Amino acid sequence: MAVTGRQPGAPGTGRPKRAARGTRGTRARSPYPLWFHLPAGVVFAVLFVVPTAVAFYFSLTRWTLFDSEFIGLENYRTFLQEPALTRGLVNTFIYAFLTSGLKVVLGMALAVLLTRKIFARGFLRSVVFFPVLVSTVGVGLTFQALMDPSKGFVNEALGWVGIDGPGWLVDPDWALYSIALTDVWKGLGLATLIYIAGITGIPQEYYEAARTDGADGWQTFRHIVLPLSFPATSTVILLSLIGGLRSFDLIWAMTGGGPGFTSDVVGSVIYKQYQAGFYGLSTAGNVILFLLVTAIVFPLMRFLNRREVDL
């Protein structure tokens, strides 16, 4: 018998192509049986699915603690006609995109610094992360005192160098941006920590190849650190944007949405409806906020995930 030199599965027989074609469109099987996922599914259903469904139902009712009356979409129509809602939506977008953008830029800059071999690096990392551990309400009340236009430390310090500080929280032109800067100060540590994890995970071979090619610090950052830490960037963007869109506690602690309605966001508009006793109306506002965040974050997450794959 003549030997053809082709073994089963060898190149040219056509079998590897059929095997590859058969596995390309199939998803990887989980190594765990389906019932392993049951406890997590029950917890997810109890803590998220059921409360979400109940909220959707009560948003269609006029309810109190002991009674409810189904009124259809009337709560949604009333909430969308709320005079403060338009200003609240604009402020929400300004606040969310400003805070998330600053956290990305400053978090990356601090992470690059704190991954270098500098003096007291561990202590400096702790200092940067410390504000994340402090209560949001506590931070708000502290900065409310620090930014007082007449007795606050910030304006007194500016006065030492001949600068007349603005009314940070009482001037309508400054209030929202002052709160946003406070939010950045509080959340910057988490963004920096995520970036530190992303940068330290880059293999050293890339840096060695860059040094061999004569790349300077900026070229190394642009062509190695920036693209290879993109998963950290996408995480910071998503977390910061979600937090900014549903912001409430820091704003309420510092200004209560004032002066007037100049620092109101969607969350504070909803809370004011709760305070007034319009529970169904405020529940409809929560549903609208949930849909708004989902409509922005979900497509952005898909886009960032595709970018990660392309990189």
C-alpha positions as CSV (number, residue, x, y, z in Angstrom):
1,M,0.0,0.0,0.0
2,A,1.4,3.4,-0.9
3,V,1.8,6.0,1.8
4,T,0.4,9.3,0.8
5,G,2.1,11.3,3.6
6,R,-1.2,12.8,4.8
7,Q,-2.4,11.8,8.1
8,P,-6.0,12.3,9.4
9,G,-6.3,15.9,10.5
10,A,-3.2,17.0,8.6
11,P,-3.2,20.2,6.5
12,G,-4.9,19.6,3.2
13,T,-7.3,17.0,4.3
14,G,-10.1,19.5,4.9
15,R,-10.9,18.1,8.4
16,P,-9.3,21.0,10.4
17,K,-11.4,23.5,8.4
18,R,-14.6,21.7,9.2
19,A,-13.7,21.5,12.9
20,A,-12.8,25.2,13.0
21,R,-16.0,26.1,11.2
22,G,-18.0,24.1,13.7
23,T,-16.5,25.7,16.8
24,R,-16.2,29.3,15.6
25,G,-19.8,30.2,16.2
26,T,-20.2,28.2,19.4
27,R,-19.9,29.8,22.8
28,A,-17.5,28.3,25.4
29,R,-19.2,25.9,27.8
30,S,-19.2,26.9,31.5
31,P,-17.2,24.4,33.6
32,Y,-19.9,24.5,36.2
33,P,-23.4,22.9,36.1
34,L,-26.4,25.2,35.7
35,W,-27.5,24.7,39.3
36,F,-24.3,26.3,40.5
37,H,-25.6,29.6,39.3
38,L,-28.9,29.3,41.1
39,P,-27.9,31.0,44.4
40,A,-26.6,34.0,42.6
41,G,-29.7,34.1,40.4
42,V,-32.0,34.0,43.5
43,V,-30.0,36.9,45.1
44,F,-30.2,38.9,41.9
45,A,-33.9,38.3,41.5
46,V,-34.7,39.2,45.2
47,L,-32.5,42.3,45.4
48,F,-32.9,43.7,41.8
49,V,-35.6,42.1,39.6
50,V,-38.4,42.0,42.2
51,P,-37.8,45.6,43.5
52,T,-37.5,46.9,40.0
53,A,-40.8,45.3,38.9
54,V,-42.5,46.6,42.1
55,A,-41.2,50.1,41.4
56,F,-42.5,50.0,37.8
57,Y,-45.9,49.0,39.2
58,F,-46.1,51.7,41.9
59,S,-45.0,54.3,39.4
60,L,-48.4,53.7,37.7
61,T,-50.3,54.3,40.9
62,R,-51.1,57.1,43.4
63,W,-50.0,55.4,46.6
64,T,-49.4,56.0,50.3
65,L,-48.1,53.6,52.9
66,F,-51.5,51.9,53.3
67,D,-53.3,52.5,50.0
68,S,-52.7,52.7,46.3
69,E,-54.8,53.7,43.3
70,F,-53.9,52.7,39.7
71,I,-53.8,55.8,37.5
72,G,-51.8,54.6,34.5
73,L,-49.2,57.0,33.0
74,E,-50.5,60.1,34.7
75,N,-47.4,60.2,37.1
76,Y,-45.1,60.1,34.1
77,R,-46.9,63.0,32.3
78,T,-46.9,65.1,35.5
79,F,-43.2,64.4,36.2
80,L,-42.1,65.3,32.7
81,Q,-44.0,68.6,33.0
82,E,-42.2,69.5,36.2
83,P,-40.8,73.0,35.7
84,A,-37.5,72.1,37.5
85,L,-37.0,68.9,35.5
86,T,-35.4,70.6,32.4
87,R,-32.9,72.5,34.5
88,G,-32.3,69.3,36.5
89,L,-31.6,67.2,33.4
90,V,-29.1,69.8,32.0
91,N,-27.3,70.0,35.4
92,T,-27.2,66.2,35.6
93,F,-25.5,65.9,32.2
94,I,-23.0,68.7,33.0
95,Y,-22.3,67.2,36.4
96,A,-21.9,63.6,35.1
97,F,-19.6,64.4,32.1
98,L,-17.5,67.0,34.0
99,T,-16.8,64.7,37.0
100,S,-16.2,61.6,34.9
101,G,-13.9,63.5,32.5
102,L,-11.8,64.9,35.4
103,K,-11.6,61.6,37.1
104,V,-10.2,60.0,34.0
105,V,-7.6,62.6,33.3
106,L,-6.5,63.2,36.9
107,G,-6.7,59.5,37.8
108,M,-4.4,58.6,35.0
109,A,-2.0,61.3,35.8
110,L,-1.8,60.3,39.5
111,A,-1.5,56.6,38.7
112,V,1.4,57.3,36.3
113,L,3.1,59.2,39.1
114,L,2.3,56.7,41.8
115,T,3.6,53.7,39.8
116,R,7.0,55.3,39.5
117,K,9.8,54.7,42.1
118,I,9.3,57.8,44.2
119,F,9.7,58.5,47.9
120,A,6.9,57.4,50.2
121,R,4.9,55.9,47.4
122,G,2.8,53.7,49.6
123,F,1.9,56.5,51.9
124,L,1.0,58.8,49.0
125,R,-1.3,56.1,47.6
126,S,-3.0,55.8,51.0
127,V,-3.5,59.6,51.1
128,V,-5.0,59.7,47.6
129,F,-7.4,56.8,48.4
130,F,-8.4,58.2,51.8
131,P,-11.3,60.4,50.6
132,V,-13.1,57.4,49.1
133,L,-13.5,56.0,52.7
134,V,-15.1,59.1,54.1
135,S,-18.9,59.5,54.3
136,T,-20.3,61.4,51.3
137,V,-22.5,63.5,53.6
138,G,-19.5,64.2,55.9
139,V,-17.5,65.4,52.9
140,G,-20.4,67.6,51.8
141,L,-20.8,69.2,55.2
142,T,-17.1,69.7,55.5
143,F,-16.7,71.4,52.2
144,Q,-19.8,73.4,52.8
145,A,-17.9,75.0,55.8
146,L,-14.6,75.3,53.8
147,M,-16.3,77.0,50.9
148,D,-18.3,79.5,53.0
149,P,-17.8,82.9,51.2
150,S,-17.2,84.9,54.3
151,K,-15.7,82.5,56.9
152,G,-14.5,79.6,54.8
153,F,-10.9,78.5,54.7
154,V,-10.8,78.4,50.9
155,N,-11.5,82.1,50.5
156,E,-9.3,83.0,53.4
157,A,-6.4,81.2,51.8
158,L,-7.1,82.9,48.5
159,G,-7.1,86.2,50.3
160,W,-3.6,85.6,51.5
161,V,-2.4,85.8,47.9
162,G,-4.6,88.7,47.0
163,I,-7.4,86.8,45.3
164,D,-11.0,87.6,46.1
165,G,-12.7,84.2,46.2
166,P,-16.2,83.7,44.7
167,G,-19.3,82.6,46.6
168,W,-18.7,79.0,45.8
169,L,-22.0,77.6,47.0
170,V,-24.2,80.7,47.0
171,D,-23.4,82.1,43.6
172,P,-25.6,80.5,40.9
173,D,-22.8,80.5,38.4
174,W,-20.4,78.6,40.7
175,A,-22.6,76.2,42.9
176,L,-22.8,73.2,40.5
177,Y,-19.2,73.4,39.6
178,S,-18.1,73.7,43.2
179,I,-20.0,70.5,44.1
180,A,-18.5,68.8,41.0
181,L,-15.0,69.6,42.1
182,T,-15.8,68.2,45.6
183,D,-17.1,65.0,44.0
184,V,-13.9,64.7,42.0
185,W,-11.8,65.1,45.2
186,K,-13.8,62.4,46.9
187,G,-13.9,59.9,44.0
188,L,-10.4,60.4,42.5
189,G,-8.8,57.8,44.8
190,L,-10.9,55.0,43.3
191,A,-10.1,56.1,39.7
192,T,-6.4,56.2,40.6
193,L,-6.5,52.8,42.2
194,I,-8.1,51.3,39.1
195,Y,-5.5,52.9,36.9
196,I,-2.7,51.7,39.1
197,A,-3.9,48.2,38.7
198,G,-4.2,48.6,35.0
199,I,-0.7,50.1,34.6
200,T,1.1,47.6,36.8
201,G,-0.5,44.8,34.8
202,I,1.3,45.9,31.6
203,P,4.2,43.4,30.9
204,Q,7.6,44.9,31.4
205,E,8.7,43.6,28.0
206,Y,6.9,46.5,26.4
207,Y,8.8,49.1,28.4
208,E,12.1,47.3,27.6
209,A,11.3,47.3,23.9
210,A,10.5,51.0,24.1
211,R,13.8,51.8,25.8
212,T,15.6,49.8,23.2
213,D,13.9,51.8,20.4
214,G,14.9,55.0,22.1
215,A,11.4,56.1,23.1
216,D,11.2,59.0,25.6
217,G,8.7,59.3,28.5
218,W,5.9,60.9,26.4
219,Q,6.2,58.3,23.6
220,T,6.2,55.5,26.1
221,F,3.0,56.9,27.7
222,R,1.3,57.5,24.4
223,H,2.1,54.2,22.7
224,I,2.2,51.8,25.6
225,V,0.6,53.0,28.8
226,L,-2.4,54.8,27.3
227,P,-3.6,52.0,24.9
228,L,-2.7,49.1,27.2
229,S,-4.5,50.6,30.2
230,F,-7.7,51.2,28.1
231,P,-9.7,48.5,30.1
232,A,-9.0,50.6,33.2
233,T,-10.1,53.7,31.4
234,S,-13.4,52.2,30.3
235,T,-14.0,51.0,33.9
236,V,-13.4,54.5,35.3
237,I,-15.6,56.1,32.6
238,L,-18.5,53.8,33.3
239,L,-18.3,53.9,37.1
240,S,-17.9,57.7,37.1
241,L,-20.6,58.3,34.6
242,I,-23.1,56.1,36.4
243,G,-22.3,57.8,39.7
244,G,-22.6,61.3,38.1
245,L,-26.0,60.6,36.4
246,R,-27.5,59.3,39.7
247,S,-25.8,61.9,41.9
248,F,-27.9,63.2,44.8
249,D,-26.4,62.9,48.3
250,L,-23.4,65.2,47.9
251,I,-25.5,67.9,46.2
252,W,-28.2,67.7,48.8
253,A,-25.7,67.9,51.6
254,M,-23.9,70.9,50.2
255,T,-26.7,73.1,48.6
256,G,-30.0,71.2,48.7
257,G,-30.3,72.0,45.0
258,G,-29.8,75.7,45.5
259,P,-29.4,78.6,45.4
260,G,-32.9,78.5,43.9
261,F,-32.8,75.5,41.5
262,T,-29.4,76.2,40.0
263,S,-27.7,73.0,41.3
264,D,-30.8,70.8,41.1
265,V,-30.2,67.4,39.4
266,V,-32.8,64.7,38.5
267,G,-32.1,63.0,41.8
268,S,-32.9,66.1,43.9
269,V,-36.0,66.8,41.9
270,I,-37.2,63.3,42.7
271,Y,-36.4,63.7,46.4
272,K,-38.3,67.0,46.6
273,Q,-41.4,65.1,45.3
274,Y,-40.9,62.5,48.1
275,Q,-40.7,65.4,50.6
276,A,-44.0,66.8,49.3
277,G,-45.7,63.5,49.8
278,F,-46.1,62.7,46.0
279,Y,-44.8,59.1,46.3
280,G,-46.2,57.8,43.1
281,L,-44.8,60.8,41.2
282,S,-41.4,60.4,42.7
283,T,-41.4,56.7,41.9
284,A,-42.1,57.5,38.3
285,G,-39.2,59.9,38.4
286,N,-36.9,57.1,39.7
287,V,-38.1,54.9,36.8
288,I,-37.3,57.6,34.3
289,L,-33.9,58.1,35.9
290,F,-33.2,54.3,35.7
291,L,-34.2,54.3,32.0
292,L,-32.1,57.4,31.3
293,V,-29.0,55.9,32.9
294,T,-29.6,52.6,31.1
295,A,-30.1,54.3,27.7
296,I,-26.7,56.2,28.1
297,V,-24.5,53.6,29.8
298,F,-25.5,50.4,28.0
299,P,-24.6,51.6,24.5
300,L,-21.4,53.2,25.9
301,M,-20.5,50.0,27.5
302,R,-20.9,48.1,24.3
303,F,-18.8,50.7,22.4
304,L,-16.0,50.6,25.0
305,N,-16.0,46.7,25.0
306,R,-15.6,46.7,21.2
307,R,-12.7,49.2,21.5
308,E,-11.0,46.9,24.0
309,V,-11.4,43.9,21.6
310,D,-10.0,46.0,18.7
311,L,-7.0,47.0,20.8
